[in-house]
């Protein structure tokens, strides 16, 4: 959630930032400021009345002590009037505060100055490309055909058990999943992240705290009886560890890594772009999350990018990094970099990670704060990244490393799979 002080002091900057994200209801900025001005007037009037109530209570007490009961009773009548007025203003203030919050939660995060102008994925900026695009042998196949050939996962069986988008991994395919999870977790732990195993469902406060509500209701599975949401990413429960917490500055950054299954309804499209593992309703992912000092968050973002790069390099996959344009960014992000790996059999780039700095957008909702060296309590910055999401990594490993003799497993991963080839 944007900070109200920023909107008050830099209204034009906020409007231009929201426009860069293609937020259509810019009139809400002015509406918010009108509500805020009225709220502050009511707040000021309420404080004055409460001060008068306190003074009057003291005067009444003194009069009773002095035996001046008649004068005290007269002032008690005034106190009753003040209490009634105070109650009325308290009700007005509550309504205005709710209206203010209702407007505020509709605003997306402000984009960082480096975010490119644009609306579609085609307008994202490629900032780096690494690795040679592999040339496959004549009979090379996409991963969904390789899965059938080597009995690695079964999409039809998943449809029988649950529905489309819920694959069943089998044999070496299941072991490859488990190996990748351990490989990603171990690399993160070696990089200083502390592993947590969070719940796979969250309550409404948690979903709202990280910005999934009210932005992504339609993308989440909702257990309506208990009003719980299946997590779309470990970002949600892990970041909420710090909800309503005050961290000492010396204890920053907080670095966490978690493996979880992820659940996304993702109203489906059809065709080759969603075949096989390209888009699923349930998938596995390892997520890295940091709570950091505002002065260091962009330096931290760079270190997180390098961490994801190191994973792709060890897996020997060609990749590129994109800086997302304003129109392709998430509701909550201030700056996002996407990683894409090249799928040689499909001849296209597949997104496998997003690494984002949210600045204070999430922490303002969460009230995730730190106490600085001057004992001042301030909002921290939150960051997260996929390190990594498994489905498209598996797809690219199968396709890019296929040979006439089978599928080669990169050396860094073979230590976890226990085999160096699928044949």
VENNOR-V310341 format. One record per residue. N is the residue number from 1. D_FIRST is the distance of its C-alpha to the first C-alpha in Angstrom with 2 decimals. Layout:
N,D_FIRST / N,D_FIRST
This chain:
1,0.00 / 2,3.79 / 3,6.42 / 4,8.82 / 5,11.71 / 6,11.09 / 7,11.13 / 8,14.19 / 9,16.03 / 10,15.52 / 11,15.28 / 12,17.58 / 13,15.96 / 14,12.57 / 15,14.74 / 16,16.73 / 17,13.94 / 18,12.61 / 19,16.34 / 20,16.87 / 21,14.68 / 22,16.81 / 23,14.31 / 24,17.02 / 25,15.82 / 26,15.52 / 27,17.29 / 28,14.20 / 29,13.22 / 30,16.58 / 31,16.38 / 32,13.27 / 33,15.26 / 34,18.29 / 35,16.80 / 36,15.49 / 37,18.99 / 38,20.68 / 39,18.60 / 40,19.63 / 41,23.19 / 42,23.36 / 43,21.96 / 44,24.62 / 45,27.33 / 46,26.50 / 47,26.75 / 48,30.06 / 49,31.42 / 50,30.53 / 51,32.26 / 52,35.22 / 53,35.27 / 54,35.49 / 55,38.24 / 56,40.10 / 57,39.99 / 58,41.56 / 59,44.16 / 60,45.07 / 61,45.50 / 62,47.73 / 63,49.80 / 64,50.47 / 65,51.54 / 66,53.92 / 67,55.34 / 68,54.17 / 69,53.11 / 70,53.59 / 71,51.31 / 72,48.73 / 73,48.85 / 74,48.36 / 75,45.22 / 76,43.98 / 77,44.09 / 78,41.83 / 79,39.46 / 80,39.31 / 81,38.37 / 82,35.61 / 83,34.28 / 84,34.26 / 85,32.43 / 86,29.93 / 87,29.34 / 88,28.89 / 89,26.31 / 90,24.41 / 91,24.23 / 92,23.11 / 93,20.37 / 94,19.11 / 95,19.14 / 96,17.31 / 97,14.50 / 98,14.19 / 99,14.33 / 100,11.65 / 101,9.17 / 102,10.82 / 103,10.17 / 104,6.55 / 105,5.86 / 106,8.43 / 107,7.13 / 108,7.39 / 109,6.85 / 110,9.61 / 111,12.82 / 112,15.00 / 113,18.17 / 114,20.31 / 115,18.82 / 116,21.74 / 117,21.86 / 118,22.62 / 119,21.89 / 120,23.94 / 121,24.66 / 122,27.87 / 123,26.08 / 124,24.51 / 125,26.21 / 126,28.61 / 127,28.53 / 128,31.03 / 129,33.56 / 130,35.69 / 131,38.69 / 132,41.48 / 133,41.14 / 134,43.69 / 135,46.76 / 136,47.56 / 137,51.01 / 138,52.48 / 139,51.75 / 140,48.13 / 141,45.91 / 142,42.23 / 143,40.69 / 144,41.16 / 145,44.89 / 146,45.02 / 147,43.47 / 148,46.39 / 149,48.91 / 150,47.97 / 151,46.64 / 152,43.16 / 153,40.93 / 154,41.63 / 155,39.36 / 156,41.90 / 157,42.16 / 158,38.40 / 159,38.74 / 160,41.53 / 161,39.63 / 162,36.19 / 163,35.62 / 164,34.82 / 165,32.37 / 166,33.49 / 167,36.12 / 168,38.62 / 169,39.26 / 170,42.88 / 171,45.17 / 172,44.29 / 173,41.18 / 174,39.89 / 175,41.01 / 176,39.28 / 177,35.97 / 178,36.61 / 179,37.74 / 180,34.67 / 181,32.37 / 182,34.53 / 183,34.77 / 184,31.01 / 185,30.49 / 186,33.40 / 187,32.26 / 188,28.82 / 189,30.56 / 190,32.96 / 191,30.06 / 192,28.91 / 193,26.41 / 194,26.87 / 195,27.37 / 196,25.86 / 197,26.71 / 198,23.84 / 199,24.15 / 200,24.02 / 201,22.39 / 202,19.25 / 203,18.37 / 204,15.75 / 205,13.62 / 206,13.71 / 207,12.98 / 208,9.89 / 209,8.82 / 210,9.18 / 211,7.93 / 212,11.56 / 213,11.20 / 214,11.29 / 215,11.77 / 216,14.82 / 217,16.85 / 218,19.92 / 219,19.92 / 220,20.01 / 221,23.15 / 222,22.78 / 223,25.34 / 224,25.45 / 225,27.97 / 226,25.85 / 227,22.45 / 228,21.74 / 229,20.33 / 230,22.21 / 231,20.06 / 232,19.51 / 233,19.41 / 234,19.89 / 235,16.49 / 236,15.17 / 237,17.73 / 238,18.18 / 239,14.67 / 240,14.66 / 241,17.80 / 242,15.84 / 243,13.71 / 244,14.75 / 245,16.94 / 246,18.06 / 247,19.83 / 248,22.61 / 249,22.31 / 250,25.64 / 251,24.33 / 252,21.77 / 253,21.23 / 254,20.86 / 255,22.17 / 256,22.46 / 257,24.10 / 258,24.59 / 259,26.68 / 260,25.82 / 261,26.79 / 262,23.99 / 263,24.07 / 264,22.93 / 265,24.42 / 266,23.99 / 267,26.01 / 268,28.94 / 269,30.79 / 270,34.33 / 271,36.62 / 272,37.04 / 273,33.37 / 274,32.70 / 275,36.10 / 276,36.66 / 277,33.72 / 278,31.76 / 279,29.35 / 280,29.30 / 281,27.70 / 282,28.24 / 283,28.38 / 284,28.31 / 285,26.00 / 286,25.67 / 287,22.19 / 288,21.53 / 289,18.44 / 290,18.00 / 291,16.15 / 292,17.26 / 293,17.75 / 294,15.76 / 295,19.23 / 296,20.28 / 297,17.52 / 298,19.08 / 299,22.47 / 300,21.25 / 301,20.04 / 302,23.62 / 303,25.17 / 304,23.35 / 305,24.67 / 306,28.10 / 307,27.94 / 308,27.37 / 309,30.09 / 310,32.48 / 311,32.19 / 312,33.02 / 313,35.84 / 314,37.33 / 315,37.24 / 316,39.06 / 317,36.84 / 318,36.38 / 319,32.74 / 320,30.66 / 321,27.22 / 322,25.12 / 323,22.28 / 324,20.27 / 325,20.09 / 326,17.12 / 327,18.18 / 328,18.76 / 329,15.56 / 330,13.16 / 331,10.01 / 332,8.08 / 333,10.67 / 334,11.48 / 335,15.12 / 336,17.08 / 337,20.79 / 338,22.71 / 339,26.07 / 340,28.78 / 341,32.25 / 342,35.27 / 343,36.98 / 344,40.61 / 345,42.00 / 346,39.38 / 347,39.39 / 348,35.65 / 349,32.54 / 350,30.39 / 351,26.80 / 352,26.81 / 353,23.69 / 354,20.25 / 355,19.12 / 356,15.62 / 357,13.72 / 358,9.94 / 359,10.17 / 360,7.60 / 361,4.58 / 362,6.27 / 363,8.04 / 364,5.83 / 365,5.61 / 366,9.14 / 367,10.39 / 368,12.19 / 369,14.08 / 370,17.43 / 371,20.30 / 372,21.76 / 373,25.49 / 374,25.41 / 375,24.03 / 376,20.78 / 377,17.73 / 378,14.84 / 379,11.67 / 380,13.02 / 381,12.21 / 382,12.40 / 383,14.71 / 384,16.76 / 385,19.64 / 386,22.35 / 387,25.54 / 388,26.75 / 389,26.59 / 390,30.19 / 391,31.34 / 392,31.53 / 393,32.68 / 394,35.48 / 395,36.26 / 396,36.54 / 397,38.58 / 398,41.00 / 399,41.40 / 400,41.49 / 401,43.72 / 402,46.17 / 403,49.82 / 404,53.07 / 405,53.53 / 406,50.14 / 407,46.57 / 408,46.33 / 409,43.82 / 410,42.57 / 411,44.12 / 412,40.88 / 413,40.11 / 414,43.74 / 415,43.68 / 416,41.28 / 417,42.85 / 418,46.40 / 419,47.63 / 420,47.51 / 421,48.30 / 422,47.76 / 423,51.05
